[in-house]
Amino acid sequence: MHDQSPDSPLADLRLPLAGRVALVTGASRGIGAATALRLARHGAAVAVNYMHSEDAARGVVEAITAAGGRAIATQGDAGDAEQMARSLAEVAEALGPVDTLVLNATAVRDFVTAPFLAMEWSQVEHMVLGELRAVWVPSKAAAPAMIARGRGCIIVISSGLSRSAIPGFSAHCAGKASCDALARSLALELGPQGIRVNVVAPGLTETDASADQWRPGSPIGERIKAMTPLRRLGRPDDIAGAIALLASDDAGFVTGAYVPVSGGFQML
């Protein structure tokens, strides 16, 4: 049997995110929902942010509370400063101040895929600024309270396409690359205040948003699987696991990192 005396190093064993309060943007489905569930399983109280999918968000909350966790649903556009400020205040009142911010949502309303020569600058501008705004706005809203407590964690969900490319995705690639650059700057500027900022970059992941790319028979999906050392595509829970690790104190000396979660498809 393990030594459980007060002097044993095992005496302090507990859930790795116990006592933490996390806000996950875009958490009603896919990677966001899997992340909310995983953080709650690791002991965090979780705010499930959604834009339109209230029923789905409340379903995630119900799954967490049914398992004995603490969670609320909170509506808000991740690219709207007023809505994010209101949402953070709502979470603070219900669960406590947010110390862990997972930025999974985007503020892009019209996702455009097209060859470079077929795109207008207005479409590119909308895509790039929409991706960037959904990182900038929540981070700006949450950082002051983190600074006041001398501790915080921000995790930006990017994409493997921020460092590689496929035809038709130039605007998306540029938008996610800008998010990566912003995350590095935040890690540099907020690090002295005890705030860690990291990027998780999923490879092609089986969500409803990417169904056309991974559905059986899809040329893109089959090609990526064949080129991936683990010979499969990602699943939302794969990404959630990496996020939970970066959120925990086990990654307490990790900041400014870009972590590809792609089964080895993307090796740095």
N, C-alpha and C positions, 0 to 999 in steps of 0.2 A: 504493500500500500504506500501511497505517497505520504510524505511527511507534511502534515497540514498545521504544524505549530506556527505561532506568530512569527518566529524567526525564519521560517522557511520561505524561499523565494516563490514557492507555489501559493503562499497565503494570499497574495494579491491578485490571483487569477480572477478575471472578470471579463465581461463582454468588451471587446476592444473599443467600442464607441459609446459605452455607457456614459450618460451625463451630457452627451453632445446633442445639439439641435441643428438639424440639417434642412435646408431648403433646396429642393430639386426642381429646376424649371423644366417645363415640358414633360411632366411626370405622369401623364394619364395613360401612356401606352409605351410600347417598345422599350428602348434602352432606359428612358426616364423612369418608367414604371418598375422595371427590373431593379434599377438602382435604389429607388425608394424602398422597395421590399428588402433588398440586401442590407441597406444601412439600418433599417429597423431591426432586422434579424441580428445585427451586430450591436444592438443596444441604443441606437440613436432615436430621439424623437424626430419625426419627419413631417415636413410640410410639403404636400403634393401640389405643385403649381400646375395650373392648366389655363388655357385660353378660352376654348369653346367646349371641350369635352367634359362637362361637369359630371355626368353619370359615370364615365370611365374613371375619372379622378376619385370620385367617392367610392368606387369599387376597390381601388387600390387602398384607400384609407380603411375600408371595412376589412380587407384582408389583413392589414397590419393590426388593427385593434382586436380582431377575432383571435389573433395569435398572442395577445397580451401586450402589444406595443402601444405607443402613443403616436397619433398622427392627426393631421387636419388637412382638408383641401383648401387651397387658396387660389382665387382667380386673379389673373393679371397678365398683361402683355409684357414680356421680358424686355421689350424695347421702349417702354413708356416709363419715364422716371417717376411720375406721380403714382402710377399704379404699383410700381415696385416698392416705393416708400410705404404706401398703404399696406401692401402685402406683408412687408417685413414687420410693421407695427402690429399687424394682426397676429402674426406668428409669435412675436415676442410676448404678446398678452396671453396667448393660449398655451405656448410650450416653453417660452424663454427666448432670450436673444439668440439669433442665428450665429453659429460659429463655423458652420460648414456649408459652403455654397457650391452646388453642382450646377453648372451652366450647360444644360442640354438643349434648351429651346433656341429657336431662331426667330428673328423679326422679319424674315423674308415672307412676303405674302404671295408672290408670284414667282415660283421657282422655275427658272428658264434653263433648258438645255438646248443648245444649238451650236453649230460650227461658229468659230470666231468671226468669220466674214459675214455671217448672217445675223449677228447680234448688233443691236443699237447700244450706244453708250448709256442711255437711260436705263436699259435693262441690267447692264453690268453694274452701274452705280447702285441700283436698288438691291441687287444681290449682295454686293460687297458690304455696303453700309448696313444692310439688314443682318448679315452674319455678325458684323462687328458690334453693332448696337446692342445685341442681345448678350454680349459679354461686358461691354463698357457700362451700360446702365445699371444692371444689378450689382456689379462689383463696386461702382461708385456709391450706390445706396447702402450696401452692407459694410463696406470697409470702415467707416468711422466708428461703429460700435465694436468691431473687432479690434481696432486700434486702442480703443478705450480699455478693453480687457487684456490687451497685450497678447492676443492669441487668435488665430483664425486659419481657415483653410479654404481655398478657392480652387475648384477643379473645372477646367474648360474642356468640353467635349468637342473635339475637332474632327478630323477625318484624315485617313491615309492620303487622300487626294490633295492635302495641303503641301505634300512633299513629292507627290508623283502626279500623273495626269492621265486622263483618258479623253478621247475626242468628245467634244460637245459640252465639257464641264469647265471651261476656262473661267467663267465668272465664279462658280462655286469653289474652284481651286484657289482663286485669288482671295475670295472672302475668308475661307478657312485659314489660309496662310496669314492673313492679317490678324486673325484671332490668335494664332500662335505667337506672332510678334508682340501683340499686346500683352499676352500672358507672361512672356519673358520680361517685359518692362515692369509689369506689376510685381513679379517675383523680386526684381531688383529693388524697386522703390518701397515695397511693403515688407520685405524681409526684415529690416531693422525693427519693425513694429511687432515681430513675432508671427507674421502672416505668411503662410506657404501658398504658392500658386503653381499649379502643374497642369499639363495638357495630357489628355487621353485621346488617342487617335485610333478609332475603330477602323478595321478593314471592312469589307463588304459583310454586312450583318443581316440576318434574317428577321426583318421587321416588316410591318405592312407598308411602310413608306418606301421600302426598296424591293417590294415583291416582284416587280417586273424584271429586276436584275438577277434575282436568285431563284425564281420559280424554276422547277425542273425543266430542262431543255433550253434555258436561257443561255445564249452564247457567252455573255459576259460572266455569268455565274459559273458555268462549267469551266471556262478558261481560267478563272481565278482559283477555283478548287484545284485544278490540275497543277497550278504553279505554287500552291501553298503547301509547305512541308507537312502540315497536319492533315492535309487533304480534305478539308471541309471549310465551310464558311462560318463566320462568327454567329453566336446567338446572344440575345440581349444579356443573359446572365453572365456570359464571358466578360462583357464589358463592365458590368456591374461589379464583378469581383475585383477588377483592377482599380476601379474607382474607390471601392471600400478599403482596399489596401492603402492607397494614397491618402485617404482621409484619416487613417488611423495613426497612432503614435509610432507604429512600426516603421512608418515612412517619415518620421519626425525631422530627419535631416535631409529630406528630399524636397527641393524646390527648383523651379525653372526647368523642370524635366519635360521632355516630350516622350510619351510612352505609347508606342504602337501596339495595339492589341489586334493582331491580324493572323495569328497562327503561323507566323514566320514569313508571311508574304512580303512584309516590309521589314527589312533588316537594316539597321543603321551602322 
